[in-house]
Amino acid sequence: MRVLPLGDINDYSATYILVFLIGHLILGAVFKPRGVEKPLFYMMMEQAARDVDRRLNREGRLPGELMARGVVAAGVMLAMSMLVGVAVSRIATHTYGFLAVFLFLGSCASVMGSLHLLRKVAHLLSQGDTTKAAAALQPFCQDDLTPADAFTLARRALETSAVRLNRYFVAPLLFFFFFRSEGVAFYVACMAMHDAYGLGDKAHVMFAAPIRALERVVDFIPARLTGVFIAFAALFVSKGRNPFSTLALMIQQSAYYTPANTGWLIAAEAGALGVTLGGAVRHNNETVERKWLGKEGDSARLGAQDVVRASLLHFVVFLLVFCVFIGVFVASHNFS
């Protein structure tokens, strides 16, 4: 990945991101999707990662061999994604090539999809339809939600949306800002692999070890930055908590959650909204233990109204990010 000089970053990346955010806001307000899906490039890389996992991560192999296969698989996937990013950057140098950049960024980053998901789940929970609410959330969760009750579904909606706010929105824009298309392609591939097989169950202890280690590094800054955005967005949400108490909660409790980057995001969501999130999940017929996150005394019995508050919280994060890039754009032109 090529790090750009500061002036080049400001001229190129901030302009693209601002136009993308404006278009994203308009399209999200005008068009209501029939279904809620992940960004296209993310889905493609995740499906490829699942195929790689199925072919290479087989029982009976030695732990060292599984880890070596995991390293090779991650290297090949990341190289393929980088080639896509390089191709987009090359196309952008031609007449009307900037359209390819917008299309690629739109296939890697989205926040309106997560907002529509939260609103859909809130509506279904308010109607008492837990079956459809579970079906709406299932593509975004690694554990089986079929037996989940309304409280569990509301918690999973908040937890999932907090993670997706980072992975589908803040982090891709951050990587695009500093590393252009190559950077966002690298990030999406890394997180797609982590989503596909990075959970720490027994079947993936060794094969997924390389991608879990890479995720801890790649998502370290974006996860914490997103947590800060969530904390300050709580100022504009009913019953939202003081941002500084939320930040303190994130720092204190994220260390007890695995993976730690996810812990920062879920702790931020719990602290900002004044609820309790987390707990064990079931994956591959195995219980993966995770800590409960939230201030002592905050309830884990959540409902549709809490999901609605989360959707508002995330929309405020969108506006905060929008304001940040407006500031960067104005500053870059004032000093250029």
N, C-alpha and C positions, 0 to 999 in steps of 0.2 A: 504493500500500500504506500502511495506517495503522499507525504505530508506537504501541503501547499504553503507558500509564503503567506503571511497574514493578510496582506492586501489582496492577493489572489483569492484566498478563502472568502473574504468579505464580499468581493465583487461577484464571485461566481455562486458560491453555495447559498449565502443568505438570500440572494435574489430568487434563486430557484425554489428555496424552501418557502419563502413568503408567498410566491405565486401559487405554489402547491397547496399551502394551507388555506388560502382564499378560495381556490377552486374546490378543495375538499369540503370546506364549510358550506359552500353554495350547493354542491351536488348532494351532500348529506342532508341538507334541509329540504331540497326539492324532491329527491328520489328516495322513497322508502323501500328498502330491499325486501324481497319476499322471504329470503333466508339470510341468516347471518353466517358468514364464512371468514376464514382467515385470509390475509393478503395472498394473492395468487402465487408469487414467487416463494413465499413461506410454505404454502401448501405443497408446491412442487418439490422443494428441498426436503420437507418432512416425509413425504411419500418415498422419495429416493432413499432417505436414511432408514426408513422402516424396511425397505427391500434389502438394503445392505445388512441390516441387523439380522433379518431372517436367513440370509444366505451364509453369513460369516460367523454368527454367534450361535454355535451349535453345542449341544451337550457332549461331554466326553473328551473335550479338548483340554489340554493343560492350561493352567492359569496364565503362564507366561506367553503361550501361543495366542490366547484370547486377547491379552493386552496388546501384543504386537499387531494382531489383526485390527484391533481398535484404532491403533495409531495410523496404520495404513489407510483404513476406511475414512478416518477424519481428514487425513492429508489429501486424499483423492477428492472428497466432497468439497473441501475448502478450495482446492485448486480449480475445480470445475466452476464454482461460484465466482471466483476471482476472474476467470476468463469471461464470464458473462458481464461482469462489471467493467472490465477493460473494453469489451466490445461496445458497450453503451457509451463509454467515454469517447471512444474513437468515432462513433456515429455522431456524437454531439458536436464534433468539429466541422461537420458538413452543413450545408444549407438546410434549414428546418430540422436539423438533427437534435435540436433542443427538445423537440416533441418526444423523442425516444427517452430522454432523461425523465421527463414528467411521467411517461407511461411506466418506466421502470420504478421510479420512486413510489408511484401509486400502487405497484404490485408488491412493494416491500413495507409500506407504512400506511396505517389507517387508525383513526380514533373513532370515527363515526360508527364503524361496525360494532365496536365494543359498547358504545352508547345504545345502539339499537338493540343489542343483545340484552343489556341490563333492563331496558324498558320492556322488552318482550317477556323476560322472566318475571319482572314485577307484575305485569298484567296477568300472566298465567297464575302466579301465586295468589294474587288478589281474587281470582276466580276459583281458587281451590284446585286447580288442575296441575297436580304435581307430576303426573306422567309426561305431559307435554313440556313442562318446565325442565324436567330431567333430560328429555330428548334434545331440547334446545341447548343445554349446557354441555352435553356429553362430548361433542367433538372437541371441546376446549379443555377437557379434563382427562387425566390418565386413569382415574379410578372409576369403577362401575357405579353409576348414580341411580340405577333402577330401583334399589330398595330405599333410597334416601327419602326422609320426610321433608316437610316444608322448611323447617328450621335449618336443616343441613343444606338444602338447595340454596337458600338465601345466603348462607355463609360461603358456600362454594362459588356463588355468583360474585360476591365481593372479592374473594381471594383471587379467583381467576381473572377478574377484570383488572385488579391491581397489577398483576403480573403482565397481562396483555397491554396495559397502558404503557408499560416500559418497553416491552418487546416489539409491539406493533407501532409505537408512536415516538416516544422520547428518544430511545436508543438509536433507532434507524436514522432519525433526523440528526442526532449528534454525530454519528459515524459519517453520514453524508456531508455534514458541515466541514469536517476535518479531512476526510479521505475520499470524498466524491463517491461515484458509483461503485468503485472497487471496495470501498470501506463498508458501505451498507450491504453489499452482496456477501462479504465476509461475515459480517455480524449475523445476518439472517441465516446463513448456512450453519453457523455455530449453534445458534439457538434452536434451529429446526432439528438438528441432531440431538440436542439436549432434550427437547420435547419428545422426540421419537423413542429414545431408549436411555435417557440419562438419569431416570429415577433410580435410586439406590436399592433396587430389589436384588435378590440372590442371583437371578439369571443374568444380571448385567453388572455385577460387581467388578469384574476384570475388563470385559469388553468395553464398557462405557467409562472406565476410569480416565482415559485420556481426554474425553470430551467434557467430563465433569471438571477436571482440572482446568481445561481451557475456558469453560464457562465462568469459573470463579475469577479469572483474570479479565476476560473480555467484558463481562457485565458488571464489574466491580464499580466503576464510576457511574455508568448509566443508572443502575439500580438505586444508588444513593441519591443521585440527582433527582430521579423521579420521586423518591421518598420525600425529598425537600419540597418539591412542587405540591405533592399531596398534602403535606403538613400545612403549607400556607394557603392552599385552596380551601381548607376547612373554615377559614375566616368568613367565607361567603355562603356557607351551608348551614341550615338550621341545626341547632344542637351540636355544631362542630366544635372541636376542642381547640385550646390554645396551641398554636404551632410549635412553641418551644417545648411544651410538655409532650407533644407528639414526637418531636425530634429526640427528646430524652428517652421516650419509650422505645423508639427504633434502636437507639444505641444500646440500651440495656438488654432488650429481649432478642434482637436478631441473632446474637451469638449462640442462642440456644435452639436455633431452627436450622434444619438442613433441607435444601442448600441455603447458605447464609444470605446470598443475594436476594433470593425469594423471601427470606425472613424479613429483610429490610422493607420490602414492598408491602407485605401482609401486615407487619407491625405498624407501618405508616397508615394503612387503611383503617386498621382497628383503632389506633389512637385518634385519628382525625374524626372518625364517626362515633367514637365512644362505644365500641362494641368489642366482643371477644371473637377471635377467629382462630383458625388452625385446627389442631387435632389430627389423629391418625387417619390414614387413607388406605384403601384396599387396592392393590395393583398386582396383576398376575397371580391372583389367589393368595396373596401374601399381604399381611398388615405392615405398612411402613409407618413407624411411630414418628409423630411430629408434635412439638410443643404447642400448647395453647398460647396465643398472643393477645395482649390487651391489658388494660388497667384492671386491677383487682376490683371486683364488684360490678364490672360491665357485663351485660347479658350476652349469652351466645344464642338465645332464643330470638332469632331475627325473623322479620317478615317482609312483606312487599314494600312497606314504607321505607325500610332501611335500604332496599335495593334502589328505590327511587332516589334517595339521598345520595347514594353512591354514584348514580348516573349524573346528578348535578355536580358532585365533587369532581368527576372526571371531565365534565365540560368546562369547569372553571380551570382545570389544569391545561386544557387545550387553549383557553384564552390567555393564560399566563405564558405558555410557550410562544404563542403568537406575539404577545407583547415583547418578549425577550428578543425575538428575531427582528421585530420592527426596530427595536433599540439598536441591535447590531447593524442593521441595514443603514439606519440614519447616521450612526457613528462612523461607519466605514466611508460614507459619502462626504461627511463633514471633514474627515481627515485625509481624504484622497486628493 
